[in-house]
């Protein structure tokens, strides 16, 4: 005889509520409640189980609770349902209890149920605690709107589908945290691949008989410090990636981050310029080199004329300021050396532009210098200096500069911080000009080591391939390659392999790439009025987004790199830039960046400090599930935050070996027993090393 709905609901009761608070509900389990497996819920289901779900009827719905702990206590009297007389003396019976955190409400919705976060009403003591049916359990886990991309199943909810909304998971920043070998890299690759595949399927369904675009109009940029992801997005038609490496070999393209992309903060951190003397002169050298566009070979006649106009404008403004401030008489010797450097700069320009009045400027400068120049001998060395200049002498220089500027179109004022505008110049020109400025200011002794470091850096063959000054690289071409062309016609994924970038420059290169992407999207919004959704993925994030001391005067390149990502974390959402961080050491990550992540995918974490940090990231009433972190198996994670209606244990979908990042463990045993052959040909290794070739990042394990 079949049960009525009320009888069936009664058969699901497992206990009664005996303690209620806003963040905890305790239930005393009935003696006849299942001890290991419940058989009356539609399918056999383990019960009771930590992190499982229990319902408490309240008003017109059910309060959903997640089990936090189970215990057995000795009861002073037996607990049975109904009035029963066994004719025996009742003895104390072990009483099972469980505690659960209230998560939300489950209410009827049409033919099914709808789950919503938050408990607007709590049960009373004595209310029944019941097991959810299969339909109710799936409604809890599969709740939420716009469940567009399936990423796995929930083993605690009858393998219900766990789906996410890309707008939520990528739009509000995502942190994927866990120990090495727990499956982080596969989760990163899977989220990208599954999102692209689902988007392509939706496009294909909409297109019908029409033409479906080859790729979705999506943009993922993966910063890959270990060279893992080239295999994950190698030759697949759907997720084929543009791969950029230091030594591309057969596959991929050469990684290019030109020097003229770098802003003044990145230059200062890389060169370790001191704040008092070196940094101001370095910024001035950058500003003046970019204003004059010195040494840009192959530029058109119009570009060269514009470069001259910028150069003359900056010098005219500077000399006028010196006259106004009285420097020509109070700091006359330093001003004289500056004036002499301008004359030296004009010599090659006079050859290229013979009809623009530069000879008049040169004559005025020489006359002023000749009238004030002086020298004396000291210990066999000639010491040069200049006496005070007259206003008449400098007015003659200004008039000549004014005439020359008007001949090329008039004075031009640069908007914004000139030294940070990405205008092309050659690295050698910057060093030469910085050396000239040091001589003008009579501070060569303070800049000798800085200039020496820069010359060594520019001559390093390993770095030259990355920072090379090539005319083919423009902002437009670089953004097309690294961010993606119109409608993602050449693919949706860019993998930037940083594994072979020299350690001295890897933080600066990473900072420049991230900043260029961010500022490009800022300007896209400014020009188009809408954002261009883009996702920036940072693998091994603790290396590039690590904690730093904010009270340091001299900020190194690692600090500048972290500050770029902090700015992206704070402001990126407004400009359509989502951030995905993957790290095995969350305790070493910048607190600013972590605090801006609204969704977390937590794999196995065993370190105490890392567990403590993760616990602080979530509300107190959601920490029960996090106790599983040290024992989670690979490919299993906890999804919580903005992208999930409730914290859920998820077994991530499978990825074929050919689509997994190359992060396999070394096969020690197979090599030891001869199952996997390895030959030690150190002669070829030494020859390759001495030839300066970079190692191949996709080698076997």
C-alpha positions as CSV (number, residue, x, y, z in Angstrom):
1,X,0.0,0.0,0.0
2,X,1.5,3.3,-1.1
3,X,2.1,6.2,1.4
4,X,0.2,9.5,1.3
5,X,2.3,12.7,0.9
6,X,1.9,13.4,4.6
7,X,3.0,9.9,5.6
8,X,6.0,10.2,3.3
9,X,7.0,13.5,4.8
10,X,6.6,12.0,8.2
11,X,8.8,9.1,7.3
12,X,11.6,11.6,6.4
13,X,11.8,13.0,9.9
14,X,15.1,12.3,11.6
15,X,14.9,14.3,14.8
16,X,13.7,17.4,16.6
17,X,15.2,20.8,17.1
18,X,16.4,21.4,20.7
19,X,18.6,24.6,20.3
20,X,18.1,27.6,18.1
21,X,20.4,30.6,17.6
22,X,20.9,32.9,14.5
23,X,24.0,31.0,13.4
24,X,23.5,27.5,14.8
25,X,20.7,25.0,15.2
26,X,21.1,21.8,17.1
27,X,19.0,18.7,16.4
28,X,18.5,15.6,18.6
29,X,18.3,12.6,16.3
30,X,15.6,10.0,16.8
31,X,16.6,6.5,18.0
32,X,15.3,5.1,14.7
33,X,16.9,7.7,12.5
34,X,19.3,6.2,9.9
35,X,22.7,5.4,11.3
36,X,24.7,5.4,8.0
37,X,22.4,5.2,4.9
38,X,18.9,6.7,4.4
39,X,16.8,4.6,2.1
40,X,13.5,6.5,2.1
41,X,14.6,9.7,0.2
42,X,14.2,8.2,-3.3
43,X,17.7,6.8,-3.6
44,X,20.1,5.5,-1.0
45,X,21.9,8.4,0.6
46,X,24.6,8.5,3.3
47,X,23.1,10.0,6.5
48,X,24.1,11.5,8.8
49,X,27.2,13.1,7.2
50,X,29.1,16.3,8.0
51,X,28.4,19.0,5.4
52,X,25.2,17.3,4.3
53,X,21.8,19.1,4.2
54,X,18.9,18.9,6.6
55,X,15.5,20.7,6.4
56,X,13.4,22.2,9.1
57,X,9.8,23.1,8.2
58,X,9.0,26.8,9.0
59,X,5.9,28.7,7.9
60,X,5.4,27.9,4.2
61,X,8.8,26.6,3.4
62,X,11.8,24.8,4.8
63,X,14.9,26.2,6.5
64,X,18.0,24.7,4.9
65,X,20.8,23.8,7.3
66,X,24.3,22.4,6.6
67,X,25.6,19.9,9.1
68,X,28.7,21.1,10.9
69,X,29.3,18.3,13.5
70,X,27.9,15.1,14.8
71,X,28.2,13.7,18.4
72,X,26.9,11.1,20.8
73,X,26.0,12.0,24.4
74,X,24.6,9.9,27.2
75,X,20.9,10.8,27.7
76,X,19.6,10.6,31.3
77,X,16.3,9.1,29.9
78,X,15.3,7.3,26.7
79,X,13.8,9.2,23.8
80,X,11.1,7.4,21.8
81,X,8.2,8.5,19.6
82,X,4.8,8.1,21.0
83,X,3.6,6.4,24.2
84,X,5.1,2.8,24.3
85,X,5.2,0.3,27.1
86,X,7.7,-2.4,26.7
87,X,7.1,-3.8,30.1
88,X,10.7,-3.4,30.8
89,X,12.8,-1.0,32.9
90,X,14.0,1.9,30.6
91,X,17.7,2.4,30.7
92,X,19.7,5.5,29.5
93,X,20.3,5.4,25.8
94,X,23.1,7.0,23.8
95,X,21.6,10.2,22.2
96,X,22.9,11.3,18.8
97,X,23.0,15.0,18.0
98,X,24.0,17.2,15.2
99,X,24.7,20.9,14.7
100,X,24.0,22.8,11.5
101,X,24.3,26.3,10.2
102,X,21.2,27.9,8.6
103,X,21.9,28.7,4.9
104,X,18.6,29.8,3.4
105,X,15.0,29.1,2.6
106,X,13.5,26.4,0.3
107,X,10.0,27.2,-1.0
108,X,7.7,25.7,-3.5
109,X,7.8,27.2,-7.0
110,X,5.5,25.8,-9.5
111,X,6.2,22.1,-9.9
112,X,9.5,22.3,-8.0
113,X,11.3,24.3,-5.4
114,X,13.3,27.5,-5.3
115,X,16.2,28.2,-2.9
116,X,17.2,31.7,-1.6
117,X,20.1,32.7,0.6
118,X,19.3,34.0,4.1
119,X,16.9,32.8,6.8
120,X,14.1,35.3,7.3
121,X,12.5,33.1,10.0
122,X,14.0,30.5,12.4
123,X,12.2,27.4,13.8
124,X,11.1,26.9,17.3
125,X,12.4,24.3,19.7
126,X,10.6,21.0,19.1
127,X,10.3,21.5,15.3
128,X,10.8,18.5,13.1
129,X,14.1,18.0,11.3
130,X,13.6,16.1,8.0
131,X,15.8,14.8,5.2
132,X,15.5,16.5,1.8
133,X,14.2,14.5,-1.1
134,X,16.2,14.2,-4.3
135,X,14.2,16.9,-5.9
136,X,14.7,19.2,-2.9
137,X,18.4,18.4,-2.7
138,X,18.9,19.3,-6.4
139,X,16.9,22.5,-6.0
140,X,19.3,23.6,-3.2
141,X,22.5,22.9,-5.1
142,X,21.2,23.9,-8.6
143,X,19.7,27.2,-7.3
144,X,20.3,30.6,-8.8
145,X,19.6,32.3,-12.1
146,X,21.7,32.2,-15.2
147,X,23.4,28.9,-14.5
148,X,25.2,28.9,-17.8
149,X,28.4,26.9,-17.4
150,X,28.6,23.5,-15.8
151,X,31.9,23.0,-13.9
152,X,31.2,19.8,-12.0
153,X,28.9,17.9,-9.7
154,X,28.3,17.9,-6.0
155,X,29.0,14.5,-4.2
156,X,27.0,15.7,-1.2
157,X,23.9,16.4,-3.1
158,X,23.3,13.3,-5.2
159,X,25.8,14.5,-7.9
160,X,23.6,17.5,-8.7
161,X,25.1,19.7,-11.4
162,X,27.2,22.7,-10.2
163,X,27.0,25.5,-12.6
164,X,28.2,29.1,-12.6
165,X,27.4,32.4,-14.2
166,X,30.5,33.8,-16.0
167,X,29.3,37.4,-15.2
168,X,29.6,36.6,-11.5
169,X,32.6,34.4,-11.4
170,X,34.8,36.6,-13.7
171,X,33.2,40.0,-13.2
172,X,33.9,40.2,-9.5
173,X,37.4,38.5,-9.4
174,X,38.1,34.9,-8.5
175,X,40.7,33.3,-6.3
176,X,41.6,29.6,-6.9
177,X,43.6,28.4,-3.9
178,X,45.2,25.1,-2.9
179,X,48.3,23.0,-2.5
180,X,50.5,21.7,-5.3
181,X,48.9,18.7,-6.9
182,X,45.3,19.5,-5.7
183,X,44.0,20.4,-9.2
184,X,44.3,24.2,-9.3
185,X,45.8,24.4,-12.8
186,X,43.2,22.0,-14.2
187,X,40.5,24.1,-12.6
188,X,41.8,27.2,-14.3
189,X,42.1,25.6,-17.7
190,X,38.7,23.9,-17.2
191,X,36.9,27.2,-16.3
192,X,38.3,28.8,-19.4
193,X,37.6,25.9,-21.7
194,X,34.1,25.1,-20.4
195,X,33.0,28.7,-20.6
196,X,34.2,29.0,-24.2
197,X,32.6,25.7,-25.3
198,X,29.2,26.7,-23.7
199,X,29.4,30.2,-25.3
200,X,30.1,28.6,-28.7
201,X,27.2,26.2,-28.3
202,X,24.9,29.1,-27.6
203,X,26.2,31.0,-30.6
204,X,25.7,27.9,-32.8
205,X,22.1,27.4,-31.6
206,X,21.3,31.0,-32.3
207,X,22.9,31.0,-35.7
208,X,20.8,28.1,-36.9
209,X,21.4,27.7,-40.6
210,X,23.5,30.9,-40.7
211,X,27.2,31.3,-40.2
212,X,28.4,30.8,-36.7
213,X,31.5,32.6,-35.6
214,X,34.5,30.3,-35.2
215,X,35.3,31.7,-31.8
216,X,33.1,33.5,-29.1
217,X,34.0,37.1,-28.7
218,X,35.8,36.4,-25.5
219,X,39.3,37.3,-24.2
220,X,41.4,35.4,-21.7
221,X,45.0,36.4,-21.1
222,X,47.0,33.8,-19.0
223,X,50.2,35.0,-17.4
224,X,52.0,31.6,-17.1
225,X,55.2,31.7,-15.0
226,X,55.9,28.0,-15.3
227,X,55.1,27.3,-19.0
228,X,52.2,25.0,-18.1
229,X,49.4,26.2,-20.3
230,X,50.7,25.9,-23.8
231,X,49.6,22.2,-23.8
232,X,46.2,23.1,-22.3
233,X,45.4,25.5,-25.2
234,X,47.7,24.2,-27.8
235,X,46.2,22.9,-31.0
236,X,42.5,22.6,-30.0
237,X,40.2,24.3,-32.5
238,X,37.9,25.8,-29.9
239,X,40.5,27.0,-27.4
240,X,43.5,27.5,-29.6
241,X,45.8,30.0,-28.0
242,X,48.2,32.6,-29.1
243,X,51.4,31.6,-27.2
244,X,54.1,34.1,-26.5
245,X,57.6,32.9,-25.3
246,X,61.1,34.3,-24.9
247,X,62.4,31.5,-27.2
248,X,59.3,30.5,-29.3
249,X,61.0,27.8,-31.4
250,X,58.6,26.2,-33.8
251,X,55.4,27.0,-32.0
252,X,54.3,30.4,-30.7
253,X,55.5,33.9,-31.2
254,X,58.3,35.9,-29.6
255,X,57.4,37.7,-26.3
256,X,57.8,41.5,-26.9
257,X,57.4,44.1,-24.1
258,X,59.2,47.1,-25.6
259,X,61.1,49.5,-23.3
260,X,58.9,52.4,-24.4
261,X,55.9,50.7,-22.9
262,X,57.4,51.1,-19.4
263,X,56.3,54.0,-17.2
264,X,58.4,56.0,-14.9
265,X,57.6,53.9,-11.8
266,X,58.6,50.7,-13.6
267,X,61.8,52.3,-14.8
268,X,62.6,53.6,-11.3
269,X,61.9,50.2,-9.6
270,X,63.9,48.2,-12.1
271,X,67.0,50.5,-12.1
272,X,66.7,50.9,-8.3
273,X,66.9,54.7,-8.7
274,X,67.1,56.6,-5.5
275,X,64.4,59.1,-4.7
276,X,66.5,62.2,-4.1
277,X,68.7,62.6,-7.2
278,X,68.4,59.6,-9.6
279,X,64.7,59.3,-9.9
280,X,63.9,63.0,-10.7
281,X,66.6,63.0,-13.4
282,X,65.5,59.6,-14.8
283,X,61.9,60.9,-15.1
284,X,63.1,64.1,-16.7
285,X,65.2,62.0,-19.2
286,X,62.2,59.9,-20.0
287,X,60.0,63.0,-20.5
288,X,62.5,64.7,-22.8
289,X,63.4,61.7,-24.8
290,X,59.7,60.9,-25.4
291,X,59.0,64.5,-26.1
292,X,61.7,64.7,-28.8
293,X,61.2,61.1,-30.1
294,X,65.0,60.9,-30.4
295,X,66.5,58.2,-32.6
296,X,63.3,56.7,-34.1
297,X,64.6,55.2,-37.3
298,X,62.3,54.9,-40.2
299,X,59.8,57.5,-39.1
300,X,58.0,59.5,-41.7
301,X,58.8,63.1,-42.5
302,X,55.7,64.2,-40.7
303,X,56.6,62.2,-37.6
304,X,60.2,63.6,-37.6
305,X,58.8,67.1,-37.9
306,X,56.4,66.5,-35.0
307,X,59.4,65.2,-33.0
308,X,61.3,68.4,-33.6
309,X,58.3,70.5,-32.6
310,X,58.0,68.6,-29.3
311,X,61.7,68.9,-28.6
312,X,61.8,72.7,-29.3
313,X,58.6,73.2,-27.3
314,X,59.9,71.5,-24.2
315,X,63.2,73.4,-24.4
316,X,61.4,76.7,-24.9
317,X,59.2,76.1,-21.9
318,X,62.2,75.1,-19.8
319,X,64.3,78.1,-20.7
320,X,61.4,80.5,-20.0
321,X,60.9,78.9,-16.6
322,X,64.6,79.3,-15.8
323,X,64.4,83.0,-16.7
324,X,61.2,83.6,-14.7
325,X,62.6,81.8,-11.6
326,X,66.0,83.7,-11.7
327,X,68.0,80.5,-12.0
328,X,70.1,82.1,-14.8
329,X,71.8,84.2,-12.0
330,X,71.3,82.2,-8.8
331,X,72.4,78.8,-10.2
332,X,74.2,80.1,-13.3
333,X,76.8,77.3,-13.7
334,X,74.2,74.5,-13.8
335,X,72.0,76.5,-16.2
336,X,75.0,77.1,-18.4
337,X,75.7,73.3,-18.7
338,X,72.0,72.8,-19.6
339,X,72.2,75.4,-22.3
340,X,75.3,73.8,-23.7
341,X,73.6,70.4,-23.8
342,X,70.7,72.0,-25.8
343,X,73.3,73.3,-28.3
344,X,74.8,69.8,-28.6
345,X,71.4,68.3,-29.2
346,X,70.7,70.8,-32.0
347,X,73.8,69.9,-34.1
348,X,72.3,66.7,-35.7
349,X,68.9,68.4,-36.0
350,X,70.4,71.3,-37.9
351,X,71.6,68.8,-40.6
352,X,68.2,67.2,-40.9
353,X,66.2,70.5,-40.7
354,X,68.3,73.3,-42.3
355,X,65.4,75.6,-43.0
356,X,63.8,75.9,-39.6
357,X,65.9,78.6,-37.9
358,X,67.9,76.1,-35.8
359,X,71.2,77.9,-36.8
360,X,69.8,81.1,-35.1
361,X,69.1,79.2,-31.9
362,X,72.6,77.7,-32.0
363,X,74.2,81.2,-32.5
364,X,72.2,82.7,-29.6
365,X,73.2,79.8,-27.3
366,X,76.9,80.1,-28.3
367,X,76.9,83.9,-27.8
368,X,75.4,83.5,-24.3
369,X,77.9,80.7,-23.3
370,X,80.9,82.5,-24.7
371,X,80.1,85.6,-22.7
372,X,79.8,83.8,-19.4
373,X,82.2,80.8,-19.7
374,X,85.2,80.6,-17.3
375,X,87.6,77.9,-16.3
376,X,90.6,77.3,-14.0
377,X,93.1,74.5,-13.4
378,X,93.1,72.5,-10.3
379,X,95.5,69.5,-9.7
380,X,96.1,69.2,-13.4
381,X,92.4,69.2,-14.2
382,X,90.5,72.0,-16.0
383,X,87.4,73.1,-14.0
384,X,84.7,74.8,-16.2
385,X,82.0,77.1,-14.8
386,X,79.7,79.9,-15.9
387,X,79.1,83.3,-14.5
388,X,75.6,84.9,-14.2
389,X,73.7,85.3,-17.5
390,X,72.0,88.5,-18.3
391,X,68.3,88.6,-19.2
392,X,69.2,90.1,-22.6
393,X,71.3,87.0,-23.5
394,X,68.6,84.6,-22.5
395,X,65.8,86.6,-24.2
396,X,67.8,86.2,-27.4
397,X,67.8,82.4,-27.0
398,X,64.1,82.4,-26.2
399,X,63.3,84.6,-29.3
400,X,65.3,82.2,-31.5
401,X,63.6,79.2,-30.0
402,X,60.2,80.9,-30.5
403,X,60.9,81.5,-34.2
404,X,62.1,77.9,-34.7
405,X,59.0,76.5,-33.0
406,X,56.6,78.6,-35.1
407,X,58.3,77.4,-38.2
408,X,57.2,73.8,-37.4
409,X,53.6,74.6,-36.2
410,X,53.9,76.4,-32.9
411,X,54.4,75.4,-29.4
412,X,52.8,72.1,-28.3
413,X,52.0,71.4,-24.6
414,X,51.9,67.7,-23.6
415,X,48.9,66.7,-21.5
416,X,49.4,64.5,-18.5
417,X,52.6,63.0,-17.1
418,X,54.7,62.9,-20.2
419,X,57.1,60.3,-18.9
420,X,54.3,57.8,-18.7
421,X,53.0,58.2,-22.2
422,X,54.0,55.2,-24.4
423,X,55.9,57.0,-27.2
424,X,58.6,55.2,-29.1
425,X,62.3,55.8,-28.3
426,X,65.4,53.7,-28.3
427,X,66.9,52.6,-25.0
428,X,70.4,53.8,-26.0
429,X,69.0,57.3,-26.5
430,X,67.6,57.3,-23.0
431,X,70.9,56.3,-21.4
432,X,72.8,58.8,-23.5
433,X,70.4,61.6,-22.6
434,X,70.5,60.7,-18.9
435,X,74.3,60.9,-19.0
436,X,74.1,64.3,-20.7
437,X,71.6,65.5,-18.0
438,X,73.9,64.3,-15.2
439,X,76.8,66.3,-16.7
440,X,74.5,69.4,-17.1
441,X,73.4,69.1,-13.4
442,X,77.0,68.4,-12.3
443,X,75.8,65.2,-10.5
444,X,77.6,62.6,-12.6
445,X,79.1,61.0,-9.5
446,X,75.5,60.1,-8.3
447,X,74.4,58.6,-11.6
448,X,77.5,56.7,-12.7
449,X,76.3,53.3,-11.3
450,X,72.7,53.8,-12.5
451,X,73.9,54.6,-16.0
452,X,76.3,51.6,-15.9
453,X,73.4,49.3,-14.8
454,X,71.2,50.5,-17.6
455,X,73.9,50.0,-20.2
456,X,74.6,46.5,-19.0
457,X,70.9,45.8,-19.0
458,X,70.4,47.0,-22.6
459,X,73.4,44.9,-23.8
460,X,72.2,41.7,-22.2
461,X,71.2,39.3,-25.0
462,X,68.7,37.5,-23.0
463,X,66.7,40.6,-22.3
464,X,67.3,42.2,-25.7
465,X,64.9,39.7,-27.3
466,X,62.1,40.9,-25.0
467,X,62.7,44.6,-24.9
468,X,64.0,45.1,-28.4
469,X,63.2,48.4,-30.1
470,X,61.4,47.2,-33.3
471,X,59.4,49.4,-35.6
472,X,57.0,46.6,-36.2
473,X,55.7,46.8,-32.6
474,X,53.0,49.4,-32.2
475,X,50.4,49.8,-29.5
476,X,47.7,48.7,-32.0
477,X,49.6,45.6,-33.1
478,X,50.6,44.6,-29.6
479,X,47.0,44.9,-28.3
480,X,45.7,42.9,-31.3
481,X,48.2,40.1,-30.5
482,X,48.0,40.0,-26.7
483,X,44.5,41.1,-25.9
484,X,42.8,39.9,-29.1
485,X,41.6,41.3,-32.4
486,X,38.1,42.5,-33.4
487,X,35.5,39.8,-32.5
488,X,38.3,37.5,-31.3
489,X,38.8,36.5,-34.9
490,X,42.2,34.9,-34.2
491,X,41.2,33.1,-31.0
492,X,40.0,33.8,-27.4
493,X,43.1,32.9,-25.4
494,X,46.5,34.4,-25.1
495,X,49.1,32.5,-23.1
496,X,52.1,34.6,-22.1
497,X,54.9,32.2,-21.0
498,X,57.1,33.9,-18.4
499,X,59.1,30.8,-17.5
500,X,62.2,31.9,-19.5
501,X,62.1,35.6,-18.7
502,X,65.2,36.6,-16.7
503,X,64.5,36.9,-13.0
504,X,65.9,40.4,-13.0
505,X,63.2,41.7,-15.2
506,X,60.3,39.2,-14.8
507,X,58.3,41.4,-12.3
508,X,58.7,44.5,-14.5
509,X,57.6,42.6,-17.6
510,X,54.6,41.2,-15.8
511,X,53.7,44.6,-14.4
512,X,53.9,46.3,-17.8
513,X,51.8,43.6,-19.5
514,X,49.0,43.8,-16.8
515,X,49.1,47.6,-16.8
516,X,49.0,48.0,-20.6
517,X,45.9,45.7,-20.7
518,X,44.2,47.6,-17.9
519,X,44.9,51.1,-19.3
520,X,43.8,49.9,-22.8
521,X,40.5,48.8,-21.5
522,X,40.1,52.1,-19.6
523,X,40.5,54.0,-22.9
524,X,38.2,51.6,-24.7
525,X,35.4,52.5,-22.3
526,X,36.2,56.2,-22.7
527,X,36.0,56.0,-26.5
528,X,33.1,53.6,-26.9
529,X,31.0,54.1,-23.8
530,X,30.9,50.4,-23.1
531,X,33.3,47.9,-21.6
532,X,35.2,45.1,-23.5
533,X,34.9,42.1,-21.1
534,X,38.4,40.6,-20.6
535,X,39.8,38.1,-18.1
536,X,43.4,38.3,-16.8
537,X,44.6,35.0,-15.2
538,X,47.7,35.1,-12.9
539,X,49.1,31.6,-12.2
540,X,51.4,31.3,-9.1
541,X,50.0,34.6,-8.0
542,X,51.9,34.7,-4.7
543,X,55.1,35.3,-6.7
544,X,53.8,38.5,-8.4
545,X,51.0,39.6,-6.0
546,X,52.9,39.2,-2.7
547,X,52.7,41.2,0.5
548,X,55.0,44.2,0.8
549,X,55.9,46.9,3.3
550,X,54.0,50.1,2.4
551,X,56.4,52.3,4.4
552,X,59.4,51.6,2.1
553,X,60.9,54.6,0.4
554,X,62.6,52.6,-2.4
555,X,60.0,50.3,-4.0
556,X,61.5,47.3,-5.9
557,X,60.0,45.8,-9.0
558,X,58.1,43.2,-7.1
559,X,56.3,45.9,-5.1
560,X,55.4,47.9,-8.3
561,X,54.1,44.6,-9.9
562,X,51.9,43.9,-6.9
563,X,50.6,47.5,-6.9
564,X,49.5,47.1,-10.5
565,X,47.4,44.1,-9.6
566,X,46.0,45.9,-6.6
567,X,44.8,48.6,-8.8
568,X,43.2,46.1,-11.2
569,X,41.6,44.3,-8.2
570,X,40.1,47.6,-7.0
571,X,39.1,49.2,-10.3
572,X,39.1,46.5,-13.0
573,X,35.4,45.6,-12.8
574,X,34.4,49.1,-13.8
575,X,36.4,48.7,-17.0
576,X,35.4,45.1,-17.9
577,X,38.6,43.5,-16.6
578,X,38.2,40.4,-14.4
579,X,41.0,38.9,-12.4
580,X,41.6,35.2,-11.7
581,X,44.3,34.4,-9.2
582,X,45.7,30.9,-8.7
583,X,48.0,30.3,-5.7
584,X,49.3,27.6,-3.4
585,X,50.2,30.1,-0.7
586,X,47.2,32.4,0.0
587,X,48.9,33.7,3.2
588,X,51.6,35.4,1.1
589,X,49.1,37.2,-1.2
590,X,48.4,40.9,-1.0
591,X,45.5,41.4,1.5
592,X,44.2,44.2,-0.8
593,X,43.9,41.8,-3.8
594,X,42.3,39.0,-1.8
595,X,39.8,41.3,-0.2
596,X,38.5,42.3,-3.6
597,X,38.0,38.7,-4.7
598,X,34.3,37.9,-4.3
599,X,34.4,34.2,-5.3
600,X,36.7,31.4,-4.1
601,X,37.4,28.0,-5.4
602,X,39.3,26.2,-2.6
603,X,41.2,23.0,-3.2
604,X,43.1,21.0,-0.6
605,X,45.0,23.3,1.8
606,X,47.1,21.8,4.6
607,X,49.2,24.7,5.8
608,X,47.9,26.1,9.1
609,X,48.6,29.8,8.1
610,X,46.9,29.4,4.8
611,X,43.9,27.7,6.4
612,X,43.6,30.5,9.0
613,X,43.7,33.1,6.3
614,X,41.0,31.3,4.2
615,X,38.8,31.1,7.3
616,X,39.0,34.8,7.8
617,X,37.8,35.4,4.2
618,X,34.3,33.9,4.9
619,X,31.6,34.7,7.4
620,X,31.5,32.7,10.7
621,X,28.4,30.7,9.7
622,X,30.0,29.4,6.5
623,X,33.2,28.0,8.0
624,X,31.9,24.5,8.7
625,X,32.6,23.3,5.1
626,X,36.2,24.7,5.3
627,X,37.1,22.1,7.8
628,X,37.3,19.6,4.9
629,X,40.2,21.6,3.3
630,X,43.1,19.5,4.6
631,X,41.5,16.2,3.4
632,X,40.0,17.2,0.0
633,X,41.0,14.8,-2.7
634,X,42.4,16.0,-6.0
635,X,39.9,17.5,-8.5
636,X,37.6,18.3,-5.6
637,X,37.1,21.9,-4.3
638,X,34.8,24.1,-2.3
639,X,33.0,26.8,-4.3
640,X,31.8,29.8,-2.2
641,X,31.1,33.5,-2.6
642,X,29.3,35.7,-5.1
643,X,29.2,33.1,-7.9
644,X,27.5,30.4,-5.8
645,X,24.1,30.7,-4.0
646,X,25.6,28.6,-1.1
647,X,29.0,27.0,-0.3
648,X,29.1,23.7,-2.2
649,X,31.5,20.9,-2.4
650,X,32.2,20.2,-6.1
651,X,34.0,17.5,-8.0
652,X,35.3,19.4,-11.0
653,X,34.6,18.0,-14.5
654,X,37.2,15.8,-16.1
655,X,39.8,17.3,-18.5
656,X,41.5,15.0,-21.1
657,X,45.2,14.7,-20.6
658,X,45.9,16.6,-23.8
659,X,43.9,19.6,-22.4
660,X,45.5,19.6,-18.9
661,X,48.3,22.1,-18.1
662,X,51.7,20.5,-18.0
663,X,52.0,20.2,-14.2
664,X,52.5,16.5,-13.8
665,X,54.7,15.1,-11.0
666,X,58.1,13.7,-12.0
667,X,58.0,9.9,-12.6
668,X,60.8,8.9,-10.4
669,X,59.9,5.2,-10.0
670,X,59.3,4.7,-13.7
671,X,62.8,6.1,-14.5
672,X,64.4,4.1,-11.7
673,X,63.0,0.8,-12.9
674,X,63.6,1.5,-16.5
675,X,60.0,1.8,-17.5
676,X,60.6,5.4,-18.8
677,X,63.9,5.8,-20.6
678,X,66.2,8.8,-19.8
679,X,69.6,9.4,-21.2
680,X,72.1,11.8,-19.6
681,X,73.8,13.5,-22.6
682,X,75.4,16.4,-20.7
683,X,77.6,17.3,-23.6
684,X,74.7,18.6,-25.7
685,X,73.3,20.3,-22.6
686,X,76.6,22.1,-22.1
687,X,76.9,23.1,-25.7
688,X,73.3,24.4,-25.8
689,X,73.9,26.3,-22.5
690,X,77.1,28.0,-23.7
691,X,75.4,28.9,-27.0
692,X,72.9,30.9,-25.0
693,X,69.8,29.0,-26.1
694,X,66.9,29.0,-23.7
695,X,65.6,25.6,-22.3
696,X,62.4,24.2,-23.8
697,X,59.5,24.7,-21.3
698,X,57.4,21.9,-22.7
699,X,59.9,19.2,-22.0
700,X,58.8,15.8,-20.5
701,X,58.4,15.0,-16.9
